[in-house]
Amino acid sequence: MAIDMRLRPPRGGYLACDIYTHPGVRDPRVYRPTHQLGMARPASAIQQSMELLLQEMDEAGVTTGVVMGRQSSPPHGWVPNDDVASIVRDYPGRFVGFAGIDLSDRKAAAREIDRAVGELEMKGVCLEPAWAVRPMYVDDPYLYPIYEKLESMQIVLSISTGGLCIASDISYSNPIPLQKVARAFPDLKLIVSHAAWPWVYQMLGIAFMCPNIYISPDMYLAVPNTPGALEYVHAANYYLGDRLLFGTAYPAKPLKPCVDAVKKLPFAEGVVERVLHHNAARLLGIE
């Protein structure tokens, strides 16, 4: 069994995001992160079929997909949280929703967090500061009231840091500012989506010092021969075994090859089951 911590289904606002529209690419079957890392575009993404996606999830042994919302500057996309909630509602037991939050208006962001958690029953919140209208580092003081609110509400936060396309300046993916946030809000459970790749050693060092940080490398762990991937494995075999999370970044990557690739990594006995399922189930409260 596996829980996919980063899965953007072919429905609603996701279809208008760059992960589906891939601007500047002539062939719709080609998406740069998919092609660059040597995998095929999933059939369900090409055909924009939820039924095919569910079949692919079953074939891969993915019981649950965490649908990460997105409210970011163009061309990255805007997914209304009602779209996320409708996916969770229409496919009971298969998806968990995280609300995307627009950071351009902090008071409106606070109201949307209340609505997403209370009315829409989201399990967490997703922030992408580097892709905001005004790009921000994760330790920007502007964000601290939002962190404080999430900590007080005991809401899990996924924050996107790292990856192939993080803003226009790779310094935004540097995880060092995360240490300040994690220490300032020690009761805030903080998932680092994309695991700050390619800043792998820095990320692992910060996670060693901050027990409230969870790392979700998604495709940077699940694609064979990705530089740095084995360091996440070594950390899981040492101190990170309960805080490393599996993800695919679908539709950037197909599900089954990612699950199969993670199972082949040199995890110590019993660790891969925690990475694929148990850690996320405990964190999300769905065990």
Order of alpha helices (4+ residues) and beta strands (2+ residues): beta-alpha-alpha-alpha-alpha-beta-alpha-beta-alpha-beta-alpha-beta-alpha-beta-alpha-beta-alpha-alpha-alpha-alpha
